Amino acid sequence: MKFNKGDLIAVVNVQNKRETAIVVAIYNKGQFAYCYYVETGEYRLSYIKEVEFVIKENFDPDFPMDDFFNLDNYFYAATIDSYTYTPFFGFPIDFGSDYDSEDDE
C-alpha cells in the first residue's frame, strides 16, 4: 500500500477493527508510519501491512508531530542517574560538580 505524509488512511488493528489515522511521518522507506489515530487521539506506529486503504490523499500535510521523538538533554540525564551503576565497575561516570551535594556547604 502506497501512502504519503498527510494522507488519511484506514488501519486494521489487532482486534480486526478499522480505525482512521493521519500519517504524520514515514520511516524505513515506507515500511511503517507514525500516525495520529483520530478515534483515540493517540500517536502510534502503523506498519504497511496494517494499512487497508487510503481514504483521502493529502488530507492534512502539516499535521503537528507529537514530541515523542523530540528528546532533549533531560532524557539522557535521567538515564545516567538510573542506569549507570554496574556491579563490576560501580558508577563509571564521574559526575563532578554537576550535582549539588549537602557536603559541599
N, C-alpha and C positions, 0 to 999 in steps of 0.2 A: 504494500500500500504506500503510495507516494503522498506525503503531506508536507506542508511548509509552515514556517513560523507565522502565527496569527490565524491559522485555519481553525475552524470549529469542527471537531471530529466526534464520531460516535465510538466509544470504547466499551468492550465487553469485559466485565470484571470477573473475579474468581467465582462468584455466585451465579454466573451467566446472566447478569443483569446489564442492560445497556445504560451507559452514562454519557453525558456530553462534556467535552473538555475543550479548552482553548490551548493551542500549542504555544508555549512561551519561548522554548529554546529546543534545538535539535542537537543531539550528540551522537558520536560514533557513526558518522556518515549515514544518519537516518535510521539507525537500528533502534534507538529509543529517544523519547522526547520528554522534556519536563513540561508538565501541563497543569493548568488550573481547572479543577473539576467544578462545574457550575452548580450541581446539586448539593455538594458538601461544602463548597467554599475552601477546599484544601488544594495545596500544590503536591503533585506526586509524579513519579516517573511512569511512563507508559511505554511498553515495548511494541515494536512494529506488529507483532502477531496479535496484540490485543485490539488494535485499531480495526474497526469493522468497515467504516467508510467515512469519507469527508462530507460533512453536512453543508458547509459554506466555506469556500476558499477566501482568503484574505479578510476574515471576519473582523479581527482586531489585531493588526500587526504591531501596535505599540502597547500591548498589554503589559503592565508592570511585572517585573520579576520579583519573586519573594527574596528576602535577604538571606535565605538558607545557604547559598553558595558564597555570600559576601562575608568571609571570615576575616576579622581584624586581629590584632595582636592579643586581644583578651583571650581568645580561644587557646593560643599557644601558651600563654602564661598560666592558664588554668590547667592545662595538661602537664606542664612541667611540675606544678605543685602536686599533682595527683599521681603521676606515673613515672617519676624519675628514680624512685628507690628500686634497687635490685638487691637481692640477698647476698650476692657475692661482692659487690662493689660499693654498697651503701648509696649515697647520693652523689652521682658523678658530676653534677653541675655545682660550681661554686657560685652561690647567689651574691656574695659580696655585699655591697652597700645598697642593693636594690630593695631589700626588705628592711623595714624598721623593726628593731627589737627593743625590748624594755631594758636590756642590759646596757645599752649604749647611753642611756640617760644619766 
